[in-house]
Amino acid sequence: MANILSTEKKIAVVSALVEGSSIRSIERITGVHRDTIMRLGVRMGEGCKRIMDEKLRGLKCGTVEVDEVWGFIGMKQKTANRKNADPTQGDVWTWIALDADTKLVPAFAVGDRTQMMADAFIDDLASRLTNRVQLSSDALPAYRSAVEKAFGSDVDYGSIVKTFSSKDLNEARRYSPAEIIKVEREVVSGNPDVKRISTSYVEKQNHTLRMHCRRLARLTNAFSKKLSNFKAAIALHYCYYNFVKMHKTIRCTPAMAAGVVSSPWTVAQLVEMIEG
């Protein structure tokens, strides 16, 4: 059982999880049973979510970018519809906010790609900020209403409108991106700096997420079978990314750059805080 694992084993397992190793490969390397690894991962993810909910408050972010990353639980939505599967199975979206200056991820959410989910995500983001920010998103219509509800007039908001060469964006999103033939910057509200209306940094973070969370690697066979496991894996990744992983551009962790903590954490510290 995970609760009788030595601290060293727990650290080894969690270190491998946050670097994108699959559960079965960790089982082979550490000798810890895959079910125990999964239970430990869920506990760590739930603990990481609590830590970030507490620590990531009163943030003084300047330029925030938001985006969504597609994934799936159990099976893709087309298959889930055909099989009349459990409603928790099928497509799942990870909503991400990134501070372009400190590279901090102040907020994220896991769910569907609906107006309700957009509202909840942007409202959570707004509750963590203390000052007026410049906000950038893609052209997803749900963002406009969500930003207006959460920020009112207290935001400088612009969107990136991309024109793609392929009309079948669903398949392009899943495998290789379609060619972008035109990009326009649009002021939506407030007075944003048009040159800084961008989603480039958060899109790069999407790549980091896919590389460090095996469940989101493209064409993976390590996809999540349960939504709760997926949510825990995403929370574990972002806690590691914010507090532990040194960012080459800023030469510290994002949480240090944002003034949330004064020194980088270690995986051992995370395990100790959550597992006791």
N, C-alpha and C positions, 0 to 999 in steps of 0.2 A: 504494500500500500504506500501511496505517496507520503502519508504523514509519518512514516518511519524511515524514509529516505534520509541519508546523511545530508548535511548542508552542502558538502562538496558535490554530491550527486545532483542535488537540486540546481546548484549554480551551473554545473556542466550541461544539464538538460535545458535550462532557460537560455543559456548562452548560445546553444545550438539553435533553439527555436527562433530567437531574434535575428539570427544570421541567415534564416531561410532554409534550414535543413528540414527534411521531411521527418515525420514522426517515426517511420520505420527505420530510417537511416540513423536517427538518434538512438533507437532501441538497439540496433546492431553495435553502435559505437560505445554506448554507456552500459549496456546490459540491463537497462531499466525497461520493464514491460510497457508496451505501447499504451495500454489502458491507464497505467499510472502516469505516463507522460501527459496524456490528454487531460486527466483530472488535475494534475499540477498546472498545466497550461491554462485551464479554465480559472482556477483559483488565482493564479498570477494576473490574468487578464482582468478579472473582476476587481482585484486589489489595485491594479494600475489605474483603472477607471476612477476608483474612489480617490486615489492620490491626485490625479489630474483635476478632478472636480474641485478639490480643495485648494490646490496650488495655483491653478491657472485662473486667477481672479484679479481684478483691478489692473489689467494689463494696459500698457501705454503703447499699443501698436500704432504704426503710422500708415503703412500701405498693405492692405490685406487682399489676397486673391482667393477665390473660391472655385471649386470644381467638383466633379463627381467621377468615381471610378466604378466600372461595371464588374460584377462577378456573379457567381451562382452558388446556390445551396442544393446539393443532392443531384440536381439536373437542371438543364437550361429551361427557360420558361416555355418554349415551344413544346418540349417533351412533357413538362409538368401539366400543361393545359390538356394535352392529349390523354394523359394517364389519370387526369383528375386527382393529382397528387395532393399531399398535405399542403395547405396554404403557406406554410413557412418555407417550402421548397420552391426553387425556380430562381429567377433573376434577383440579385441583391445589389444595392448601390451603396458605396461609401462616399459620403459627402465630406469634403476636406476644406478647411480654411488655413491659409499660410500667410504669415507676416513676411513680406518680401525683404525686409531689412534684417531682422534677426533670424529668419528661417524657422521661427517657432510655429508649431501647429497649435493654435489656441483652442480650436474646437473641431470636432468631427462627429459624424453620426452615421449609423448603419440602418438602412431600411429600403423602402421602395423609392421610385422617382416621381413622386406626386407633389401637388401643391402643399398638402398637409405636412409632408416630410420636409419640404423646403422651408416652410414657415417655422417648424420646430428647430431646424438646424440654424437658420439665421437668427432666430430669437435667442438661442443659446449663445451664439457668437456675440451678439450685441450685449448680452448680460455680463460678459467677461471683460469688456472694454470700458475705459474710463474717459476717453477723449474722442474727438471727431477723427474719423479715419477716411482715407481714400480706399474705396472698395471696387474691385474688378471681378467680373464674372464672364462666362460665355453667354450665348444668346438664349439660353433656356428660359422660356417665358415665366416659369415659376419664381425665378429670382426676383423679378421686378416687384411683384406683389409682396413677397416675403420681406424684402428690404424696406419697402415703404411701411409695412406693419411694424417691423422691429426697430427701425431707426428714425422713421418719420423724415423730417427735413435735416436731421443732424448727421448727414453723411454726404461725402462727395463720391458719387457712384457712376461708373462707366462700364460698358460691356464691349466685348470683342465679338464681332460678327464674322464668322469664317464661311467662305464659299468653297465647297469641295468639288473635286472632279467627278466623284462617284455619288450617285443618288442613293445607293444602298448603304447608308451609314451604319446600320446595325451590324452587318458582317464586317465592315471596315473597322468598327470599334473593337470587335472581338479578336481579330487576328492582326492585320497590318493596316495602319491608318491610311485613309484615302488621301490623295494629293490635294493640298490646299492651294487654290489658284487665286484667292483674294482674301485680304484681311482688312476689316474696317473697324475703327474705334468710334464708339458712340457714347456721347454724354447722356446719361439717364436722369440724374438729379444732382443738385449742388453745383460745385465748381471744381471738378477733378482736373488734375494736370493730364491733358490728353496724351502726352508722351508716355506717361506712366500707367495708362490703362492697358493692362496686360494680364495674361494667365500663364506666362512662361514658367515662372518659378513653381507654381503649384502643379503644373503639368510635369515638371521635372520631379517633383515630390511623388507624383503618381508612379513614376518609374521606380523610385526608391522603395515605395511600398510594395510593388510587385516583386522586386528583387529580394526583399527582406521578409516577406510573408509568403510562404510557399503556396498557400491557398489561393493566391491571386496571380501566381505566375501564369503567363499565357500558355494555353494548350496543356495545362497541368493535369495530372491524374491524382493530385493531392488535394482536391477541392473539399470543402467542408460538407459534412453530411447533416449537421445541425446548425441552426442559426445561432444558438447560444455559444457554440464553439467558435464560430466565425467572429462574433462580436468580441469575444475574449481575445482572440488572436490579433484583431485590429487594435484593441486597447493596449495590449502588451507591446505591439510594435511602436505605437506613438509615444508611450511612456519611455521606452528605450531610446527612441529617436530624439525626444525633447530633452531628456535628462542625462543620458549615458553616452550616446554616440557623438563623437567629436566631428563637427562639420568643417570640412577643409577650407571653405571660403571664409568663414568667420573665426576659425581657429579656436573654437570652444564649442560647448553644446548650445543649442538654441535657447534653452532655459537660462543659461548664464548670460547670453547676449541680451535677453529680455529682462534681466534683473530679477528673475524668479528665485534663483539660487546663486550662491557665490562660488561654487566649485562643482566639477563634474561628479555625477554619481557613478557607481559601479553596479554590475549585475548582482554582485554579492550583497550590496546595500539594498537593492530592490527586493531580493529574496528575504533578507532579514526583516525588512519593514512589513512585508506581507505575510510571510510564513512564521515570523517570530523567533 
